[in-house]
Amino acid sequence: MRQPLVFFAALGIASGVVLGVTLGVTTANAADKPIVGLITKTNTNPFFVKMKAGAEEAAAANGIELRSFAGKIDGDNDSQVAAIENLIASGAKGILITANDSRAIVPAIAKARAAGLLVIALDTPLDPATAADATFATDNFRAGELIGQWALKTLGPKAASAKIAMLDLSVNQVSVDVGRDQGFLKGFGIDLGNPAKIGDEKDARIVGHDVTAGNEEGGRKAMENLLQKDPGISVVYTINEPAAAGAYEALKAVGKDKGTVVVSVDGGCPGVKNVKSGVIGATSMQFPLLMAAKGVEAVVEFAKSGKKPEKTPGLDFFNTGVQLITDKPVPGLLSKTSEEGLKMCWG
């Protein structure tokens, strides 16, 4: 939950398959072109809409056929399994996937790899990550760390007495959720317990964690819950920008919208506009278009040479980059303004 540094770098089966018949092929002469499949969590979330656009642009530039699929809803594993089976039967060269269930999808992924397809996880690592040939994703820990550092520097001496609300995604502790949460805490100078686990830190400044489902209503309810626990909250971390918008509404309802620091991750255009209007103090932008475009290029290279993509040095995935967006820059942190962010945002 995403740029002075841009690292090249996530629905029934939607926009691709109905009753096992593939639709929406990028060209009428597709039979002569290599096939690459893109499977996203849904086809309504702006993040995945932009991801699809990136894949389409790269497919057109490289002369390949892109077939796009998605789950009916976030969490729909069955539709994604069916899409993988369709692509195997179609003789696809590779699959790009943002898994709805990082663990349940693994047997279908193993079947695809056994059939010779290159499988690249986009945005969300599989469980285990080695179940895919490669992962192209935002460094979510770094995204959280940037907004944590920004909040720490913004508060200055007041950080020592801050009261922090942590608005996470879900109780499942998926990797994206954990990475952003733990990155923020580290950036704010809080000692972590297990970096792979949410909620085991001991710092008394943390009022509590609540879950938002990554949407505005969830953000509002989670913020209300934590305000009941401690109305003195001064810092709010949110898993993504819709959750931040909801949290802001809850803060506004009790007159705390002006004095509370709210930070987030994503870089969607509505979120960047909320930075501009002061709803969000800072956000970490990620780059779904580049994520998918580089994934397509990796499959093309694999089809030509058999070469698989390499990891970013020091990481176990290919880092697609993150950029701090704020209109209140702080010393020591590179950032771009909301006006600059609106030229790079998605959605």
HELIX and SHEET records of a PDB file:
HELIX    1   1 ALA A   30  ASP A   32  5                                   3    
HELIX    2   2 PRO A   46  ASN A   62  1                                  17    
HELIX    3   3 ASN A   77  ALA A   89  1                                  13    
HELIX    4   4 VAL A  106  ALA A  114  1                                   9    
HELIX    5   5 ALA A  129  ALA A  131  5                                   3    
HELIX    6   6 ASN A  140  LEU A  155  1                                  16    
HELIX    7   7 GLY A  156  SER A  161  5                                   6    
HELIX    8   8 SER A  175  GLY A  187  1                                  13    
HELIX    9   9 GLU A  216  LYS A  229  1                                  14    
HELIX   10  10 GLU A  241  ALA A  253  1                                  13    
HELIX   11  11 CYS A  269  SER A  277  1                                   9    
HELIX   12  12 PRO A  288  SER A  305  1                                  18    
HELIX   13  13 SER A  338  GLY A  341  1                                   4    
SHEET    1   A 2 VAL A  17  VAL A  18  0                                        
SHEET    2   A 2 VAL A  21  THR A  22 -1                                        
SHEET    1   B 6 GLU A  65  ALA A  70  0                                        
SHEET    2   B 6 ILE A  35  THR A  40  1                                        
SHEET    3   B 6 GLY A  94  ILE A  97  1                                        
SHEET    4   B 6 LEU A 118  LEU A 122  1                                        
SHEET    5   B 6 ALA A 134  ALA A 137  1                                        
SHEET    6   B 6 PHE A 318  ASN A 319  1                                        
SHEET    1   C 6 ILE A 206  VAL A 211  0                                        
SHEET    2   C 6 ILE A 164  ASP A 168  1                                        
SHEET    3   C 6 VAL A 235  THR A 238  1                                        
SHEET    4   C 6 VAL A 261  ASP A 266  1                                        
SHEET    5   C 6 ALA A 282  MET A 285  1                                        
SHEET    6   C 6 GLN A 323  THR A 326 -1                                        
END                                                                             
